[in-house]
Amino acid sequence: MASGPPVGSTGLIHHPYVPPHGFAAPQPAVHKASTVIFPDVAAMRSTEWKDKTGYTYGLHGTPTTFTLEERLATLEGGLQCLLVPSGLSAIATTCMSLLRTGDEVLVPDNAYGPAKTLVQGELMAWGITHRYYDPMDPQDLADKIGPATRLVWLEAAGSVTLEFPDLPAMVRICRERNVITALDNTWGAGLAFAPFDLVPGTGEAPLAVDLTVHALTKYPNGGGDVLMGSIVTRDPQLHLRLKLTHMRLGLSVGANDAEAVLRGLPSIVLRYQAHDATARALATWAQSQPAFVQVLHPALPDSPGHAHWRELCHGGPGSAAGLFAVIIDPRFGQDRVDAFCDALQLFKLGYSWGGPMSLVVPYELAQMRTQWPAYLRRGTVVRFSAGLEALADLQADIEQALQRSLR
């Protein structure tokens, strides 16, 4: 007489039921695993994880993370993608993979602050030197590339002050000198411009950065509740080099976090366009406010790098992110600026951006740059991130904070 499955814990763990194939739904399934089961020893020995033809261990990928990687590569125009725990982790992984003692990395002076802290801390301790270049002067970049330069970081638009560099010119300079280019593409999100095809229609080999890093924490997720990053490439050898470092560092992301980003991706275009439209309208209005001596947004004609942005991003809807910054008249001291930020009600004080809630942060720019750029007016920088609230409500919020603190 045939016996059924074992009872108790053994029966629960080794239950023979397998659900039928063919289930389809709008959202991909969530696969959680550390251990991956093999049918036999031969499969265990022959399965390869590096090219995504199989699964060996949860750390090296599941159907959920592979799906997210493929969609992100498509979003940015790349061919390969690695997932890491944060945007900063993407920057650190890239540096650790591509730089060795005695090498030099060049960083734009307006780069993401924690990236500068990384090169000043761990990289210097490992004997990797760095120099900062003027992000608005390709010749300064060219002059600073030396025999030890192995990696150049690019950022468009710049962190906090949102100046837009001449990316094609800088990539050409690096390509001529055989130096790898890495672009922080969090602002562009794979939507504002194509980092792997910077000058479309110019030949079989498009002008491209070598890799992008992206803080998926922001627009791809869109909910303000996930930390994750990505590294996207088109070169298989470069990807493998990064992937082996990624493996040796034991980097991974949680399945539920991957699920959250997969859930956010289908609406990224609509959300990005909405953030863009609100930020542009607020930045344009902010130019009329006497307390703001300068308003920084790539779409404004007098914002640093506007011509570069317009050429690369074409200026239409969805070609700029939801950020803008203002420089507050220096006659208002830090206490008044802080009071202005505190008086805002819909704009919450908080780092990051790209979620549904509008955010604001005051910055002490003199402590963040090697020098104060000539194209920026003197004063205190305050950066706004436009969320998904109604434009009229956000404008009214800034207006009432101005009335209370800066008039």
C-alpha positions, 0 to 999 in steps of 0.5 A: 500500500502506497504511503503518503508524505512523511508527517511532522516537520519532515513532511512539511519540509519535504512535501512533494506538492509543486504548483502548476506552471503557467501562472502570470501576473503583472508583477514578477514573483518574489524569490527569496533564497540563500540556498539553491537546490540542485537536482544532482551533483553534476548540475551543482558542479556545472551551473554558472551564475556569472552569465545568468544561465543558472542559479547557485546561491542566493547571493549570486542572484535569483529570478527576482534580482535577475529580472530587476537587473535586466530591466534596469540595464534596458532603462539606461541603455546598457547590457549588464547590471549589478545590484548593490545595497545603495547608490554609495555602495555602487560608487564604492564597489566601482572604485574598489574594483577599478583602482589599485595602490598608486592609481589616481581618480579624478572627481568633479568638485561638485560631486555627491558629498559622500563620494568625496568623503570616500576618496578622502578616507578609504581610498587615500588610506589604500594609497589611491590619490585623487584630484578635483576638477572643475566640472564646467571646464573640460580643459581643466579635466584634460590638464589634470589627467596624468599617467596614474589616472585610471578613473574619472567620475562624472556627474550630471547634473551636479549635486546640490547646485545642479550645474550641467557639464559638457558630458560629450566633451569630457567623455571624448577627453577620457576616451582619447587618454584611455581612462575609464569614465563612470557617471553618477546617473541618478539625476538623469535616471536613464530618462533625461538622456542616454548615457551610452549614446551621448551623441546619437546618430554619429556612427556605429560606435556611439559616444558612451560612458563606460559605466553608470551608477544609479541610486535606485533609492530615488526615482526607480523606487519612487516610494522613499522606502528602499535603499539600493544601487546599480552599476550598469555597463555595456562592456562584458569584460568591464562588467565581469571585473566589477561582478567579481569584486561584487561577489568577493565583497558579498554584496546582495539586496533583499528580495522584498526591496527588489520587489519594491523597485520592480513595482515602481519601475512601470510608473517611473516615466510618469513620475519623473515627468511630474517631478520635472514639471513641478520643479521647473514651475517652482524654479521659474517662480522662485526667480521673482523672489527678492530673497533668492539671488540665484536660482539653479535648475538646468532648464533656466537659461542663466543656470550654469550649463543650460546650453549643455543640458539643452543639447543633451537632454533636448529640453522637453518634458521629462528631460530634467529631474525634480530638483532645484536650488536657490542661493539666499541673499547673504544679508540673511544670516544662517539663523534666518535661513534655518528659520526659513527651512523650519517654517516650510510645512510641506517641504520636509527637512530630509536627505534624498529625493525622488519620492512622493514627499517634497524635501528641502536641505540647506547646505554650507557650500564653502565647506563642500568645495575646494573653491567657490565657483565664479558662476555661483552668487555668494549666499546660502544654498538651499536645495529643494526636491519637488515631490508629487504634491500639487504645484499650487500648494508647494508654491504657497508653502515657500511663499509663507515661509518667505513671509515669515523668515526672509522679508 
